Amino acid sequence: MSFFNYSIICLYISAFQYVECTASVSDPQESILPAIFNSTNEYECPLGHLYCKITVTLRPKDAENPPELWKKIEKVNENDHYNFRRDVIYRTVCEEKNGLSEKYNEYSSYGLIGIVKYRNCFEVGLNESIPTYDIFVGVIVTLYLSVFIYCNIRMKKLEGSIEKNQNQGNKYMEVFYVRNAWKELNNINKGQDFQKLLFIQGIRAITISIVLLGHHCIVLMLTFSYNPEYVEQYISSSYSGFLIKSFALIVQTFYVISAWLLAVQLHNMVRKKGEITLKDVSIILLNRYFRLLPHILVIVLLHTSSIWEIYLSKLLYRYITSMERKRCFSGWWQNLLFIQNWSCFNGEMCSPGTWYLAVDTQLFFMVTLFFYFSHKFKIHIKYFLGMAVLLAVGSQVYTVMTTTFNGLLQFTPRMMPPEGAYAAPEHLYSYTTTAGSLVTYVIGFVFGSFYSENKQRDIFNTTVKKFLWIPASFGLPLISIKCYSYSLPRVIEAIMTVTLRPLFGLGFAVGILGMATNTGGYLKKFLESKLLVFLGNISYCVYMFHSAVLFFSLMFNTEMTTFNNSYFWKTLIGDIVFSFIIGFVMFMILEYPCIRLQKMFLPQVKMMNGKSKEKTN
């Protein structure tokens, strides 16, 4: 068994454990604690008033003689590090424009004062005109879809005719033809490396499914519910809790895969050409940038538009789309340069889910340049990679030891409120930082280089080696996940911060190396199944556009939610299914046409045989 199998088993078991959860609180004393969520119905708020979502921090009026309720709040916060903080509450209130206050007095009779930390307000009944920018976005989208539809109608009429190949313009229209995109999705590349690494598509499909589950849990944490303890019970259960602890680590598989494929591409280039030139590197980086640009450009266009905030969001959750729009208006250019993860330091990252793409792009560029310098100046690449690893490890240890670091990032209710989550030290220094994933990327590149030089060998060719391969590829990720949940002394925590992600990635690298060199048996066959390969082919689009699916159901809610088994199954299955559907649609109308156009207009690296070779990771 490998971590992939274990993840699937945990997914099913955790789902069944969720069914066993009840709406009751886990501790009788919590029933007298302040309600975590409470909401005023937006339809009860008069026209002209402000409907505000506020995050309130509770404090005792008399700090020297705190009331009993405050003592209970402190006790719960201290004893449970994963559930919602009980001194932070979330409210939606109806207020007059001149009646805003920084104080919230719901629990003043209990000796507590509320300080409003975050406030997002919207005027009820305000009829806003359509901004010019929204018109611009609408025109762009309409024009593109019109061209797409016209090209498909035209190509359908010319299917099988002589005229199709005689007209030069048909060549450009053909890139938008959905039948060609469908063939591309189902046509398995017969190249040696692609065949040996075909199982990677299955890994991608499973990994993105786990990512969807993790983001689904975050949406549940953001949901104004009558019984948020339902989510807490799910997270605290054994199997589901173990799987949730993997959410902050699972993305490391993408880095291993990306670095592995980059290593194969670069080594194949040197093997066929005998060298790598600055022109080659420039072409590789240029193609990489434009390979990723269309998706991020569409996201920036849509997220800076007010359509989500004004026209599609009810007031209860409009603060989510409002914050996103403001972040994207100020930081859109960082997304286009793939440095948006740097915005985490001020909590202003546009489309937070794309932080991975920024880190991956930066590491891709860095390692590619290291490879070029290594060949140019005849210096072994291990010195460049070693220097980068030392700097990354040193910077992380320093920040952990010198900041208010509250432990490795956990995808639990304790990471709330959302307004400040991305600027929290544990998020900055253990998750979205480039240095945090650099070591894993280096591991993937090293193993990919080893595979490239030994792809014809059966590396795990003895019984002993096969038995070692199993615990390495399976055990190292599990050890990392288990250690991730501990509360540790500061020095140990600093060590864990820089070792757990690489340890997790190392297990995957060993697993990939084994399966790429004829080890893996039924697991490899499962990962190479047609369905998983198909889903893996659209996984990039799923990752880029799934957030719209996850938050879509929330945007139309006007009342608080009661969690139950039916709600869980409906939202979880719906999120996963529709995320893959939107990923498939975006592949057909965006990714495939852009890849074809890129190959037609951008220069490609020429091999000795005169053919161009492009490896899209």
C-alpha positions in Angstrom: 0.0 0.0 0.0 1.2 3.5 -0.7 0.1 6.9 0.5 -2.2 7.3 -2.5 -4.2 4.2 -1.5 -4.1 5.3 2.2 -5.5 8.7 1.2 -8.4 7.2 -0.7 -9.2 4.9 2.3 -9.0 7.9 4.7 -11.3 9.8 2.4 -14.0 7.2 2.6 -13.5 6.5 6.3 -13.5 10.2 7.2 -16.7 10.7 5.2 -18.4 7.9 7.1 -17.1 9.3 10.3 -18.6 12.6 9.3 -21.9 10.9 9.0 -21.6 9.8 12.6 -21.1 13.3 13.8 -24.1 15.0 15.4 -25.1 18.6 15.8 -24.5 18.6 19.5 -21.5 20.3 21.1 -18.6 18.2 22.2 -18.5 19.6 25.7 -21.5 20.5 27.8 -19.9 23.6 29.1 -19.6 24.9 25.5 -23.3 25.4 25.4 -23.0 28.5 27.6 -20.1 30.0 25.6 -20.7 32.8 23.2 -22.1 31.6 19.9 -19.4 31.5 17.2 -21.7 32.7 14.4 -24.9 34.7 14.4 -26.5 36.5 11.6 -29.3 39.1 10.9 -31.4 38.3 7.9 -30.6 40.8 5.1 -34.2 41.1 4.2 -34.9 42.4 7.7 -32.4 45.3 7.2 -34.2 48.5 6.1 -33.2 50.2 2.8 -30.4 52.7 3.2 -29.0 50.9 6.2 -25.6 49.1 6.3 -25.5 45.4 6.4 -22.1 44.6 8.0 -20.2 41.4 8.6 -18.0 42.0 11.6 -15.3 39.9 13.4 -15.3 40.7 17.1 -12.7 39.9 19.7 -14.0 39.5 23.2 -12.2 40.8 26.3 -13.2 41.1 30.0 -14.3 44.5 31.1 -12.2 44.1 34.3 -9.0 42.3 33.3 -7.9 41.9 37.0 -11.2 40.3 38.0 -12.5 38.6 34.9 -16.0 37.0 34.9 -16.6 33.3 35.0 -17.6 33.2 31.4 -14.2 34.6 30.4 -12.4 32.0 32.5 -14.3 29.3 30.7 -13.4 30.9 27.3 -9.7 30.9 28.2 -9.8 27.3 29.4 -11.4 26.1 26.2 -8.9 28.1 24.1 -6.0 26.7 26.0 -7.1 23.1 26.0 -8.2 22.9 22.4 -5.7 24.2 19.8 -7.7 23.1 16.7 -11.2 24.3 17.2 -12.6 27.8 16.8 -11.3 30.3 19.2 -14.1 31.1 21.7 -12.9 34.7 22.2 -13.5 35.5 18.5 -17.1 35.7 17.2 -18.6 36.4 13.8 -21.7 38.5 13.3 -23.7 40.1 10.5 -25.6 43.2 11.8 -27.8 45.9 10.4 -26.5 49.4 11.3 -27.3 53.0 10.5 -24.6 54.8 8.5 -23.8 57.1 11.4 -24.2 54.4 14.0 -21.0 52.4 13.5 -19.0 51.7 16.6 -15.8 49.9 17.4 -17.5 48.3 20.4 -19.9 45.4 20.4 -22.0 44.9 23.5 -23.8 41.7 23.0 -22.1 40.1 26.0 -21.7 43.2 28.2 -24.1 41.8 30.7 -21.7 38.9 31.2 -18.8 41.2 31.9 -17.3 41.1 28.4 -16.7 43.8 25.9 -16.4 43.2 22.2 -13.8 45.0 20.0 -14.6 45.0 16.3 -11.5 43.9 14.5 -12.8 43.6 11.0 -15.8 45.2 9.4 -17.2 44.8 5.9 -20.4 46.8 5.2 -22.7 47.1 2.2 -25.7 49.5 1.8 -29.0 47.7 1.5 -30.9 48.5 -1.7 -28.1 50.4 -3.3 -28.5 50.3 -7.1 -25.0 50.5 -8.5 -24.4 51.3 -12.1 -22.3 48.8 -14.2 -18.7 50.0 -14.0 -16.8 50.6 -17.2 -14.3 47.9 -16.3 -17.1 45.3 -16.1 -18.3 46.3 -19.5 -14.7 45.9 -20.8 -14.5 42.4 -19.2 -17.9 41.5 -20.6 -16.8 42.6 -24.1 -13.6 40.5 -23.9 -15.3 37.4 -22.7 -18.1 37.8 -25.3 -15.6 38.3 -28.2 -13.6 35.3 -27.2 -16.6 33.0 -26.9 -18.0 34.3 -30.2 -14.7 33.5 -31.9 -14.6 30.1 -30.3 -18.2 29.2 -31.3 -17.7 30.5 -34.9 -14.5 28.5 -35.3 -16.3 25.3 -34.1 -19.2 25.8 -36.4 -16.9 26.5 -39.3 -14.7 23.5 -38.7 -17.7 21.3 -38.2 -18.9 22.3 -41.7 -15.5 21.7 -43.2 -15.0 18.3 -41.6 -13.5 16.0 -44.2 -13.6 18.5 -47.0 -10.6 19.5 -49.2 -11.2 23.2 -48.5 -10.2 22.6 -44.9 -6.5 22.2 -45.7 -6.4 24.7 -48.6 -7.3 27.8 -46.6 -4.5 29.2 -44.3 -7.1 30.7 -42.0 -8.6 27.3 -41.2 -5.3 26.3 -39.6 -5.9 29.0 -36.9 -9.5 28.3 -36.5 -8.8 24.6 -36.0 -7.0 25.3 -32.7 -10.4 26.2 -31.2 -12.1 23.0 -32.5 -13.4 21.0 -29.5 -13.1 17.7 -31.4 -9.3 18.2 -31.6 -9.2 19.1 -27.9 -11.2 15.9 -27.1 -8.8 13.8 -29.2 -5.8 15.4 -27.4 -7.3 14.5 -24.0 -7.8 10.9 -25.0 -4.7 10.5 -27.1 -1.9 9.0 -24.9 1.6 10.2 -25.9 3.7 7.2 -27.1 7.0 8.7 -26.1 9.2 6.6 -23.8 9.3 9.1 -20.9 5.6 9.8 -21.2 4.8 6.0 -21.1 7.1 5.4 -18.2 5.7 8.4 -16.2 2.1 8.0 -17.3 1.1 7.1 -13.7 1.9 10.7 -12.7 -1.4 11.7 -14.3 -3.1 9.5 -11.8 -1.2 11.0 -8.9 -2.2 14.4 -10.1 -5.9 13.4 -10.2 -5.8 12.0 -6.7 -3.8 14.9 -5.3 -6.2 17.5 -6.7 -9.1 15.6 -5.2 -7.5 15.8 -1.8 -6.9 19.5 -2.4 -10.6 19.9 -3.2 -11.5 18.2 0.1 -9.2 20.5 2.0 -10.7 23.6 0.4 -14.1 22.2 1.0 -13.4 22.1 4.7 -12.2 25.7 4.6 -15.5 26.7 3.0 -17.4 24.9 5.8 -15.3 26.8 8.4 -16.4 30.1 6.7 -20.0 29.1 6.6 -22.3 31.0 9.1 -23.8 27.9 10.8 -25.9 27.2 13.8 -23.8 24.2 14.8 -20.1 24.9 13.8 -19.2 22.1 16.3 -20.2 19.7 13.6 -17.0 20.7 11.7 -14.9 20.6 14.9 -16.0 17.0 15.5 -15.2 16.0 12.0 -11.7 17.5 12.3 -11.0 15.9 15.7 -12.0 12.4 14.6 -9.0 10.1 14.1 -9.0 9.2 10.4 -10.5 12.4 9.0 -8.2 14.4 11.3 -5.2 12.5 10.1 -6.2 13.3 6.5 -6.8 17.0 7.2 -3.3 17.2 8.6 -2.0 16.3 5.2 -3.7 19.3 3.5 -0.7 21.5 4.3 1.7 18.9 2.9 -0.2 17.4 -0.1 0.7 20.2 -2.5 4.4 19.1 -2.1 3.6 16.3 -4.6 3.1 18.9 -7.3 6.5 20.3 -6.7 8.1 16.9 -6.9 6.3 16.2 -10.2 7.1 19.6 -11.6 10.8 19.4 -10.8 11.0 15.8 -12.0 9.6 16.7 -15.4 11.9 19.7 -15.7 14.9 17.5 -15.0 13.8 15.0 -17.7 13.3 17.8 -20.2 16.7 19.5 -19.5 18.7 16.2 -19.5 17.0 15.0 -22.7 17.9 18.3 -24.3 21.6 18.0 -23.4 21.6 14.4 -24.4 20.3 15.2 -27.9 22.0 18.5 -28.5 25.1 18.0 -26.5 24.7 21.4 -24.9 22.3 23.9 -23.5 22.6 27.5 -24.6 21.2 30.8 -23.3 18.8 30.9 -26.2 17.5 27.4 -25.2 17.0 28.6 -21.7 15.2 31.7 -22.8 12.9 29.7 -25.0 12.1 27.3 -22.2 11.3 30.1 -19.7 9.3 32.0 -22.3 7.2 29.0 -23.2 6.7 28.2 -19.5 5.5 31.7 -18.8 3.0 31.8 -21.7 1.9 28.2 -20.8 0.6 29.5 -17.5 -0.4 33.0 -18.4 -3.8 32.5 -20.0 -5.3 30.9 -16.9 -4.0 33.5 -14.5 -5.1 36.3 -16.9 -8.6 35.0 -16.9 -8.7 34.8 -13.2 -7.4 38.4 -12.8 -10.0 39.7 -15.2 -12.8 38.0 -13.5 -11.7 38.6 -9.9 -11.2 42.4 -10.5 -14.7 42.6 -11.9 -17.6 43.5 -9.6 -19.9 40.8 -11.1 -19.2 38.4 -8.3 -19.6 41.0 -5.6 -22.6 43.0 -6.8 -24.6 40.7 -9.0 -23.9 37.2 -7.8 -23.4 37.5 -4.0 -26.0 38.0 -1.4 -25.1 40.2 1.5 -24.4 37.5 4.0 -21.2 36.4 2.1 -20.5 39.4 0.0 -17.6 40.3 2.2 -15.7 37.3 0.7 -16.1 38.5 -2.9 -15.6 42.1 -1.8 -12.2 41.4 -0.2 -11.1 39.4 -3.2 -12.0 42.2 -5.6 -10.1 44.7 -3.5 -7.0 42.5 -3.3 -7.0 41.9 -7.0 -7.4 45.5 -7.9 -4.3 46.4 -6.0 -2.2 43.3 -6.7 -3.2 42.0 -10.1 0.3 42.8 -11.6 1.9 40.4 -9.1 -0.2 37.5 -10.4 0.8 38.3 -13.9 4.5 38.1 -12.8 3.8 35.0 -10.7 5.1 36.6 -7.5 1.7 36.9 -5.7 2.8 34.7 -2.8 4.9 37.7 -1.7 1.7 39.6 -1.0 1.0 37.3 1.9 3.2 39.5 4.0 0.5 42.2 4.0 -2.4 39.7 3.6 -3.4 41.2 0.2 -2.9 38.2 -2.2 -5.2 38.2 -5.2 -6.7 34.7 -5.7 -5.0 33.1 -2.7 -5.3 29.6 -4.1 -2.8 30.5 -6.8 0.1 30.9 -4.4 1.3 27.4 -5.4 1.6 28.5 -9.0 3.7 31.5 -8.1 6.1 29.3 -6.0 6.3 26.6 -8.6 7.1 29.2 -11.4 9.8 30.9 -9.3 11.5 27.5 -8.5 11.1 26.4 -12.2 13.0 29.5 -13.3 15.6 29.3 -10.6 16.5 25.6 -11.2 16.5 26.1 -15.0 19.0 28.9 -14.6 21.1 26.8 -12.2 21.2 24.0 -14.8 22.4 26.4 -17.5 25.1 28.0 -15.3 26.3 24.6 -14.3 26.9 23.6 -17.9 28.1 27.0 -19.0 30.8 27.4 -16.3 31.4 23.6 -15.8 30.4 23.8 -12.1 28.4 20.8 -10.8 24.8 21.7 -10.2 25.0 20.3 -6.7 26.8 23.4 -5.6 24.1 25.7 -6.8 21.3 23.5 -5.4 23.2 23.1 -2.1 23.6 26.8 -1.7 19.9 27.4 -2.4 18.9 24.7 0.1 21.2 26.2 2.8 19.8 29.7 2.3 16.2 28.4 2.3 16.7 26.4 5.5 18.6 29.2 7.2 15.9 31.8 6.4 13.1 29.6 7.7 14.9 28.7 10.9 15.6 32.3 11.6 12.1 33.5 11.0 10.6 30.7 13.2 13.0 31.6 16.0 12.5 35.4 15.8 8.7 35.7 15.1 5.5 34.9 17.0 5.3 31.6 15.2 2.3 29.6 16.5 3.2 26.3 15.0 3.0 24.7 11.6 -0.1 25.6 9.6 -3.1 23.5 10.3 -6.2 23.6 8.2 -8.5 23.8 11.2 -11.0 26.4 12.5 -8.1 27.9 14.6 -6.7 29.5 11.4 -9.8 31.8 11.3 -10.6 34.6 10.8 -10.1 34.7 7.1 -9.2 38.4 7.0 -5.9 37.8 8.8 -5.1 34.2 8.0 -2.7 34.7 5.1 -0.7 37.2 7.0 -0.2 34.9 10.0 3.4 33.9 10.6 2.5 30.2 10.5 1.0 30.8 7.1 3.9 32.9 5.8 6.8 30.8 7.0 5.4 27.3 6.8 3.2 27.3 3.7 3.3 30.0 1.0 6.9 31.1 1.2 9.1 30.1 -1.8 11.8 28.9 0.6 9.4 26.6 2.3 9.0 24.4 -0.8 12.5 24.8 -2.3 14.0 21.8 -0.7 11.1 19.6 -1.9 11.6 21.0 -5.4 15.4 20.2 -5.3 14.5 16.6 -4.2 12.2 16.2 -7.2 14.9 17.6 -9.5 17.6 15.3 -8.1 15.4 12.2 -8.4 14.3 13.2 -11.8 17.9 13.6 -12.9 18.8 10.2 -11.4 15.8 8.7 -13.3 16.9 10.4 -16.5 20.3 8.8 -16.3 19.0 5.4 -15.2 15.6 5.0 -16.9 16.5 1.7 -18.5 17.5 0.1 -15.3 15.3 -1.9 -12.9 16.5 0.0 -9.8 14.4 -1.9 -7.2 15.3 -5.3 -8.7 15.6 -7.4 -5.6 13.2 -8.5 -3.0 15.0 -6.5 -0.3 14.9 -3.3 -2.4 11.3 -3.7 -3.1 10.5 -4.1 0.6 12.5 -1.0 1.3 10.7 0.9 -1.5 7.3 0.2 0.1 8.0 1.7 3.6 9.9 4.6 2.1 7.2 5.7 -0.3 4.5 5.0 2.1 6.0 5.6 5.5 7.8 8.9 5.0 4.7 10.8 4.1 2.8 9.3 7.0 5.5 10.2 9.5 5.5 13.7 8.2 1.7 14.0 8.6 1.9 12.6 12.1 4.7 14.9 13.2 2.8 17.9 11.7 0.2 17.7 14.4 2.5 18.0 17.4 2.9 21.1 19.6 6.7 21.2 20.1 9.3 23.4 21.8 10.5 26.3 19.6 13.9 24.8 18.6 12.3 21.4 17.6 9.5 23.4 15.8 12.1 25.2 13.8 13.7 21.9 12.7 10.3 20.4 11.9 9.4 23.4 9.8 12.3 22.8 7.4 12.2 19.0 7.4 8.6 17.8 7.3 7.8 19.0 3.8 11.0 17.6 2.3 10.4 14.4 4.1 6.9 14.2 2.7 8.3 14.9 -0.8 11.1 12.4 -0.4 8.6 9.6 0.1 6.8 10.6 -3.1 10.0 10.9 -5.0 11.0 7.3 -4.0 7.6 6.1 -4.9 7.7 7.8 -8.4 11.3 6.5 -9.0 10.1 2.9 -8.2 7.1 3.1 -10.5 9.0 4.7 -13.3 11.5 1.8 -13.2 9.1 -1.2 -13.3 8.1 -1.3 -9.6 4.6 -0.7 -8.3 2.5 -3.5 -9.5 -1.3 -3.0 -9.2 -0.8 0.5 -7.7 0.9 1.6 -10.9 -1.8 0.0 -13.1 -4.4 1.8 -11.0 -2.8 5.2 -11.4 -2.5 4.5 -15.2 -6.2 3.8 -15.6 -7.9 5.7 -18.3 -10.2 7.6 -16.0 -7.4 8.8 -13.7 -5.2 9.7 -16.7 -8.1 11.7 -18.2 -8.7 13.5 -14.9 -5.0 14.2 -14.5 -4.9 15.8 -17.9 -7.4 18.5 -16.8 -6.1 18.8 -13.2 -4.3 22.1 -13.8 -7.6 23.7 -15.0 -9.4 22.1 -12.0 -6.9 23.6 -9.6 -7.0 27.1 -11.2 -10.8 27.5 -11.4 -12.2 25.3 -8.6 -12.6 28.2 -6.1 -15.5 29.6 -8.1 -17.3 26.2 -7.7 -16.5 26.0 -3.9 -17.8 29.5 -3.1 -20.7 29.6 -5.6 -23.1 27.8 -3.3 -22.3 30.2 -0.5 -22.8 33.3 -2.5 -26.6 32.8 -2.8 -27.2 32.0 0.8 -29.2 34.6 2.8 -29.6 32.6 6.0 -27.4 30.6 8.4 -26.9 27.0 7.7 -27.5 23.9 9.8 -24.9 21.3 9.1 -26.1 17.7 8.8 -25.2 14.6 6.9 -27.2 15.5 3.8 -25.6 18.9 3.6 -22.1 17.4 3.9 -22.6 14.8 1.2 -24.4 17.2 -1.2 -21.7 19.9 -0.9 -18.7 17.6 -0.9 -19.8 15.5 -3.9 -21.1 18.6 -5.7 -17.8 20.5 -5.2 -15.7 17.7 -6.5 -17.9 16.8 -9.5 -18.5 20.4 -10.6 -14.8 21.3 -10.1 -13.8 18.6 -12.5 -16.6 19.7 -14.9 -15.4 23.3 -14.9 -11.8 22.1 -15.3 -12.9 20.1 -18.3 -14.7 23.0 -19.8 -11.8 25.4 -19.3 -9.4 22.9 -20.9 -11.6 22.7 -24.0 -12.2 26.4 -24.4 -9.0 27.9 -23.0 -6.1 25.6 -22.2 -6.0 23.5 -25.4 -6.4 26.5 -27.8 -3.7 28.5 -26.0 -1.3 25.6 -26.1 -1.8 25.2 -29.8 -1.4 28.9 -30.4 1.7 29.0 -28.3 3.3 26.3 -30.4 2.4 28.1 -33.6 3.7 31.5 -32.6 6.4 31.1 -30.0 9.9 29.7 -30.8 10.6 26.1 -29.7 13.9 24.5 -28.7 15.3 22.7 -31.8 16.9 19.3 -31.3 19.6 17.7 -33.5 17.0 16.0 -35.7 15.4 19.4 -36.4 12.2 18.7 -34.5 11.1 20.9 -31.7 10.5 19.5 -28.2 8.2 21.1 -25.7 7.5 19.6 -22.3 4.6 21.2 -20.5 4.6 20.4 -16.8 
